[in-house]
Amino acid sequence: MKKEKSESILIRENIELGTIKINQLKTLKLKIEEIIIPAFNSLEIGDFSTESLNDILSDNSVIVSSMVQLNAKEDIKGIKTPSVRKSMLESVETTVRDFKEVCKSVGNLEGVELLPLIAIIENIVSLVPDAEKTIRESVKEYLNNKGEETIYFALQDVCNSMNSVMGALGATTSGHILDHSQILRFTELKDGQLYVRNDIDFTNLTN
């Protein structure tokens, strides 16, 4: 009797997909360093952080925009001339708009969903511990339920049986059977069931 499996059964590792995603993560990290951090620092609103990065790439820079506008309001408190105040506020709006446009190129990168695997520590962009391992695991495919497991084990039983037949035929026919697909020539389908044909000359098979 087959032993019940307690762990999920891995059916595909998707190694190539994992490699693609790891490369996407590295590209994302590089673009954050080259594009987002310099643009953020030019705003002079404080230190860049993981929270800043998440706001920029996930929330359309809502917090960053608020901080820029708050600083601008502080700057114009002592200015009485309406036209100057208006001009300064319009300049701030342009600054925010340009900042969002610059960051958009990074937000549109493939692999931006991997953002949680990136952390910012003292303005340094780092990958979280085991980031690549996490990606490798995330792309693996497992059987999801008992129904899938039943089919899997039934197919494995078929494979095991075919391997046994190949072993037996290979030992007695000097390699006349070339591959597993030829095993089907010894079978026939009746009423939806597969049976061994009754016209096989087993004596000839063993000579």
C-alpha positions as CSV (number, residue, x, y, z in Angstrom):
1,M,0.0,0.0,0.0
2,K,1.3,3.4,-1.0
3,K,2.5,5.6,1.8
4,E,0.5,8.9,2.2
5,K,2.6,11.9,1.3
6,S,2.6,14.6,4.0
7,E,4.6,17.2,2.1
8,S,3.7,19.0,-1.2
9,I,5.0,17.3,-4.2
10,L,7.3,19.3,-6.5
11,I,6.6,18.9,-10.2
12,R,8.5,21.8,-11.7
13,E,11.4,23.9,-10.5
14,N,11.2,26.5,-13.3
15,I,14.9,27.2,-13.0
16,E,15.0,29.4,-16.1
17,L,12.1,31.5,-14.9
18,G,13.8,31.9,-11.5
19,T,17.0,33.1,-13.2
20,I,15.0,35.7,-15.2
21,K,13.3,37.0,-12.1
22,I,16.7,37.2,-10.2
23,N,18.1,39.2,-13.1
24,Q,15.0,41.5,-13.0
25,L,15.6,42.1,-9.3
26,K,19.2,43.0,-9.9
27,T,18.2,45.4,-12.6
28,L,15.5,47.0,-10.4
29,K,18.1,47.4,-7.6
30,L,20.5,49.1,-10.1
31,K,17.9,51.5,-11.4
32,I,16.9,52.5,-7.9
33,E,20.5,53.4,-7.3
34,E,21.0,55.2,-10.5
35,I,17.7,57.0,-11.0
36,I,15.4,57.1,-7.9
37,I,17.9,57.9,-5.1
38,P,19.5,60.9,-6.9
39,A,16.1,62.2,-7.9
40,F,14.9,61.8,-4.3
41,N,18.0,63.4,-2.8
42,S,17.5,66.5,-5.1
43,L,14.2,67.2,-3.3
44,E,16.1,67.7,0.0
45,I,13.2,66.3,2.1
46,G,15.3,63.9,4.3
47,D,16.9,60.5,4.2
48,F,15.9,57.9,1.6
49,S,14.4,54.8,3.2
50,T,12.6,51.6,2.4
51,E,9.4,53.4,3.2
52,S,10.3,56.1,0.7
53,L,11.0,53.5,-2.0
54,N,7.7,51.8,-1.4
55,D,5.8,55.1,-1.5
56,I,7.5,56.0,-4.8
57,L,7.0,52.7,-6.6
58,S,3.8,51.4,-5.0
59,D,1.8,54.5,-4.0
60,N,2.6,57.1,-6.7
61,S,4.8,59.1,-4.4
62,V,1.9,60.3,-2.2
63,I,4.1,60.8,0.9
64,V,7.0,62.3,-1.1
65,S,4.7,64.8,-2.7
66,S,3.2,65.8,0.6
67,M,6.6,66.4,2.1
68,V,7.7,68.5,-0.8
69,Q,4.5,70.6,-0.6
70,L,4.8,70.9,3.1
71,N,8.4,72.2,2.8
72,A,7.2,74.7,0.2
73,K,4.5,76.0,2.4
74,E,7.0,76.6,5.1
75,D,9.3,78.5,2.6
76,I,6.5,80.9,1.5
77,K,5.2,81.7,4.9
78,G,7.1,85.0,5.0
79,I,6.4,86.0,1.4
80,K,3.5,88.5,1.1
81,T,3.4,89.0,-2.6
82,P,0.6,86.8,-4.0
83,S,2.2,86.4,-7.5
84,V,5.5,85.2,-5.9
85,R,3.7,82.8,-3.7
86,K,1.7,81.5,-6.6
87,S,4.9,81.1,-8.7
88,M,6.6,79.2,-5.9
89,L,3.7,76.8,-5.5
90,E,3.5,76.2,-9.3
91,S,7.3,75.5,-9.3
92,V,6.7,72.9,-6.5
93,E,4.0,71.2,-8.6
94,T,6.3,71.0,-11.5
95,T,9.1,69.6,-9.4
96,V,6.8,66.9,-8.1
97,R,5.5,66.1,-11.5
98,D,9.0,65.8,-13.0
99,F,10.0,63.6,-10.1
100,K,7.1,61.2,-10.7
101,E,8.0,61.1,-14.4
102,V,11.6,60.2,-13.7
103,C,10.6,57.5,-11.3
104,K,7.9,56.1,-13.7
105,S,10.6,54.4,-15.9
106,V,11.6,52.4,-12.9
107,G,8.1,51.6,-11.8
108,N,7.3,50.2,-15.3
109,L,10.2,47.8,-15.2
110,E,9.5,44.1,-15.4
111,G,10.0,42.6,-11.9
112,V,8.8,45.6,-10.0
113,E,6.6,43.2,-8.0
114,L,9.9,42.0,-6.4
115,L,10.2,45.3,-4.6
116,P,9.6,43.6,-1.1
117,L,13.0,41.9,-1.6
118,I,14.8,45.2,-1.6
119,A,15.7,47.2,1.5
120,I,17.3,50.6,2.0
121,I,19.7,51.0,4.8
122,E,21.4,54.4,5.3
123,N,20.8,55.3,1.6
124,I,22.3,52.0,0.5
125,V,20.2,49.7,-1.7
126,S,20.4,46.0,-0.5
127,L,18.7,42.8,-1.2
128,V,16.9,41.2,1.8
129,P,18.6,38.0,3.2
130,D,18.0,35.0,1.0
131,A,16.3,37.1,-1.8
132,E,17.5,34.8,-4.5
133,K,16.5,31.7,-2.6
134,T,13.1,33.2,-2.0
135,I,12.6,33.8,-5.8
136,R,13.8,30.2,-6.6
137,E,11.2,28.9,-4.2
138,S,8.4,31.2,-5.4
139,V,8.6,29.9,-9.0
140,K,8.5,26.2,-8.1
141,E,5.2,24.4,-8.8
142,Y,3.7,21.8,-6.5
143,L,0.7,19.6,-6.6
144,N,-2.1,21.5,-4.9
145,N,-4.6,18.9,-3.7
146,K,-5.4,15.2,-3.2
147,G,-7.0,15.0,-6.6
148,E,-3.9,16.1,-8.4
149,E,-1.8,13.8,-6.2
150,T,-4.0,10.8,-7.1
151,I,-3.5,11.5,-10.8
152,Y,0.3,12.0,-10.3
153,F,0.8,8.7,-8.4
154,A,-1.4,6.8,-10.9
155,L,0.8,8.2,-13.8
156,Q,3.9,7.3,-11.8
157,D,2.6,3.8,-11.4
158,V,2.2,3.6,-15.2
159,C,5.8,4.9,-15.7
160,N,7.1,2.3,-13.2
161,S,5.3,-0.5,-15.0
162,M,6.6,0.6,-18.4
163,N,10.1,0.8,-17.0
164,S,9.7,-2.8,-15.8
165,V,8.5,-3.9,-19.1
166,M,11.3,-2.2,-20.9
167,G,13.7,-3.9,-18.6
168,A,12.3,-7.3,-19.2
169,L,12.1,-6.8,-23.0
170,G,15.6,-5.3,-23.1
171,A,17.0,-8.4,-21.4
172,T,15.4,-10.8,-23.8
173,T,15.1,-9.2,-27.2
174,S,18.6,-7.8,-27.8
175,G,17.4,-4.3,-28.0
176,H,14.5,-4.8,-30.5
177,I,12.3,-2.6,-28.4
178,L,13.7,0.9,-29.1
179,D,11.7,3.1,-26.7
180,H,8.8,3.1,-24.2
181,S,6.2,4.2,-26.8
182,Q,6.5,0.9,-28.5
183,I,5.1,-0.9,-25.5
184,L,1.7,0.2,-26.6
185,R,1.9,-2.1,-29.6
186,F,1.4,-5.0,-27.2
187,T,-1.8,-3.5,-25.9
188,E,-5.4,-2.9,-27.1
189,L,-8.2,-0.7,-26.0
190,K,-11.6,-2.3,-25.1
191,D,-14.5,-0.6,-23.6
192,G,-12.3,2.3,-22.4
193,Q,-9.8,-0.1,-20.7
194,L,-6.3,-1.0,-21.8
195,Y,-5.5,-4.7,-22.0
196,V,-2.6,-6.9,-23.1
197,R,-3.3,-8.2,-26.6
198,N,-4.1,-11.9,-26.8
199,D,-2.3,-12.5,-30.1
200,I,1.2,-11.8,-28.8
201,D,3.8,-14.5,-29.5
202,F,5.7,-14.3,-26.2
203,T,8.0,-17.1,-27.3
204,N,9.2,-14.9,-30.2
205,L,9.8,-12.0,-27.8
206,T,12.2,-14.0,-25.7
207,N,14.3,-15.3,-28.7
